[in-house]
Amino acid sequence: MGAGDGPRSRTEIRWLAQLVGVLAALMAAAPVDATVIVQSSTLTGQTHHLEEFGGSFQQFEPALGTLESVSLEISGSITYFVTLVPDPTRCIGACFYDAAFSTGYWFNAPGFPVRQPNFTPDFFAAVNFVASNITLDPQSFTGSIEFFGFADSLSGYIGLGTVSVAGGISEDSDVCQDFGIKPTCTDNINLTTTLTYTALPVPEPSSLLLLLSGLVGVLLFGLGALLPKVLEKFLHA
């Protein structure tokens, strides 16, 4: 090997290393942003025993990419109201009333633990309120309802149809009784069910073309820089 071969070899190695580095940088600089698809439904108004919430949502269409995760959020609040008027004819010694509210919440959806409807141990949330039973002042109380989780299995959410989030409300233990003070008991709920898909989309053809063009350009640039040195080495061998 001639005395001048060492520096040329080192130069070629540096060019190759730079070329590989630029190629790797180009590949890393072309991330695919996640697609987030959000669907929701809201229940409002006065509730009733075994009231339903949730509903049917569109499945994730496979042509859009690869479904990575499914999250479910159920959030909102319920407010209880008691209005009162005297009713002396119903007094038993003292005049009072009984007013108590209790609501429990459950749901069933693919990828989540199976819950038995109207079964207290399976409630994901419960809101309770017992009103003062001697005052004539109106009473109210607001309680929050919260759930958030990820589906363990995604298969039920992939397709061209719909998927059901079947929620229900237990309200079978409410009390609203007149013992000389007549109560009127109502409630108002605002409860939103949100289903969120996070997916990796299919790369767009234009993005692939741009990446390919960049790779070809870097490759040609690297070859253009190396070729004269390779030819010189070959001719002087």
Summary of the structure (lengths in Angstrom):
residues: 237
radius of gyration: 33.9
end to end distance: 8.7
largest distance: 121.3
contacts: 661
relative contact order: 0.29
helix: 28%
strand: 46%
